Amino acid sequence: MNRKISVFILLILLASSFKYRAKTVESTSAATAHAAVAKLPNPSVKAPKVSFDDFVISLQKANQELVAGNAEPFKALWSKDHDVTAIGKRNETRVKGWEAVEVKLNAHQNAVQSANEYAYENITTQVGADLAYLLQTEHYRRKGEKPIDLRVTLLCRLEKDGWKIVHRHADEMKVK
């Protein structure tokens, strides 16, 4: 009989301990969970039916415009959120936030502007429900100058107004 009472008391203590730990985890992660839920896409906000392939076509056209001296179409493809980032060639510049990224894009425009030729080669693309990445090489040629060859990684997010770039990392390729 004593053994049954001891086991019963042990089970009650174990159950109450688990209940206490579960409440503690709930209360400490409530703020974190609320912040995470705020970042989730709202199912009531319908994203436009723009395919990622259409976005990539727009991206390549925007790069052509960039070479011609018009950065606005390329900038329009970027998210204007605070979490966008860009890393430049040789990791010399790392910027975060739309305002800083916009300055970097203007500098990139100046570097590739007036190129006679722009070409790209897709290495790989992966698309999920609301995130995608694109790896490509970009080649800028100007008569009488050294060509600019970049290895580029783009991370994109599906936002309420379509696919937007949230990160760009470009490194200069070593030509053998």
C-alpha positions in Angstrom: 0.0 0.0 0.0 2.8 2.4 0.9 4.4 1.7 -2.5 1.2 2.6 -4.4 1.0 5.9 -2.5 4.6 6.7 -3.2 4.2 6.0 -6.9 1.0 8.1 -7.0 2.8 11.0 -5.3 5.7 10.7 -7.7 3.4 10.8 -10.7 1.6 13.9 -9.4 5.0 15.7 -8.8 6.2 14.7 -12.3 2.9 15.9 -13.9 3.0 19.2 -12.1 6.6 19.7 -12.9 5.9 19.2 -16.6 3.0 21.6 -16.5 5.1 24.3 -14.8 7.9 23.9 -17.4 5.4 24.1 -20.3 3.9 27.3 -18.9 7.4 28.8 -18.4 8.3 28.0 -22.0 5.0 29.4 -23.3 5.4 32.7 -21.4 9.1 33.2 -22.3 8.5 32.5 -26.0 5.2 34.4 -26.3 6.9 37.6 -27.4 9.2 35.7 -29.7 6.3 33.8 -31.2 4.4 37.0 -31.7 7.3 38.6 -33.5 7.7 35.5 -35.7 4.0 35.5 -36.6 4.2 39.1 -37.6 6.8 38.1 -40.3 4.6 35.3 -41.7 2.7 36.0 -44.9 -0.9 37.0 -44.1 -3.1 34.5 -45.9 -5.8 37.1 -46.3 -3.5 39.3 -48.4 -3.4 37.7 -51.8 0.0 37.9 -53.5 -0.1 38.6 -57.2 0.1 35.7 -59.6 3.6 36.6 -60.8 5.7 33.6 -61.5 9.3 33.6 -60.4 10.2 33.0 -64.1 8.5 36.3 -65.0 10.4 38.0 -62.2 13.7 36.7 -63.6 12.8 38.0 -67.0 12.1 41.4 -65.4 15.4 41.2 -63.5 17.4 40.6 -66.7 15.6 43.5 -68.5 16.4 45.7 -65.4 20.1 44.7 -65.7 20.0 45.8 -69.3 18.5 49.1 -68.3 21.2 49.4 -65.6 23.9 49.2 -68.2 22.1 51.9 -70.2 22.2 54.2 -67.2 18.7 53.7 -65.7 18.8 52.1 -62.3 15.1 52.6 -61.5 13.8 49.3 -63.0 16.5 47.4 -61.0 15.6 49.3 -57.8 11.9 48.6 -58.3 12.7 44.9 -58.0 14.0 45.3 -54.4 12.0 45.0 -51.2 12.0 48.4 -49.4 12.1 46.6 -46.0 14.7 47.2 -43.3 16.0 43.7 -43.6 17.4 43.9 -47.1 21.1 43.3 -47.5 23.8 43.6 -50.1 27.5 42.5 -50.2 29.8 43.8 -52.8 32.7 42.3 -54.7 35.6 41.0 -52.5 33.3 41.6 -49.5 34.5 45.2 -49.3 31.0 46.6 -48.6 28.2 45.1 -46.6 25.1 47.1 -46.2 21.7 46.5 -44.5 18.4 48.4 -44.9 16.9 49.8 -48.1 18.5 53.3 -47.8 22.0 51.8 -47.6 21.3 49.3 -50.3 20.1 52.0 -52.6 23.4 53.9 -52.3 25.2 50.6 -53.1 23.0 50.1 -56.2 23.8 53.6 -57.4 27.5 52.8 -57.1 27.0 49.5 -59.0 25.2 51.4 -61.7 28.1 53.8 -62.1 30.5 50.8 -62.3 28.6 49.0 -65.1 27.0 52.0 -66.9 27.9 52.5 -70.5 28.8 48.8 -71.0 28.4 47.8 -74.6 27.2 44.4 -73.6 25.5 42.6 -70.7 25.1 38.9 -70.6 24.2 36.4 -67.9 24.3 32.7 -67.3 22.0 31.0 -64.8 23.8 28.5 -62.6 20.8 27.3 -60.5 17.4 28.5 -59.3 15.3 27.2 -56.4 11.8 28.4 -55.8 9.7 27.8 -52.7 6.2 29.0 -51.7 7.5 32.5 -50.7 11.3 32.4 -50.9 13.6 31.7 -53.8 17.3 32.0 -54.7 19.1 32.5 -57.9 22.7 32.0 -58.7 24.1 33.4 -61.9 27.1 34.9 -63.5 26.9 38.4 -65.0 29.2 39.8 -67.6 29.6 43.4 -68.5 31.8 44.5 -71.5 33.0 47.9 -72.5 35.1 48.6 -75.5 38.7 49.2 -74.6 38.3 48.3 -70.9 38.7 45.3 -68.8 35.5 43.2 -68.7 33.6 42.9 -65.4 32.6 39.3 -64.6 30.5 38.7 -61.5 29.3 35.7 -59.6 25.9 36.8 -58.2 23.6 35.2 -55.5 20.1 36.7 -55.2 17.6 35.8 -52.4 14.1 36.8 -53.2 10.8 36.9 -51.2 7.3 36.9 -52.4 5.7 40.1 -51.0 2.2 41.5 -51.5 3.3 43.3 -54.7 5.2 40.3 -56.2 8.7 38.8 -55.9 11.3 41.2 -54.5 15.0 40.9 -54.0 16.0 40.9 -50.3 19.7 40.1 -50.6 22.4 40.4 -53.4 25.9 39.1 -53.0 28.3 39.8 -56.0 31.9 38.7 -56.2 34.3 39.4 -59.0 35.2 36.2 -60.8 38.8 35.3 -61.5 39.3 34.8 -65.2 41.8 32.1 -66.0 
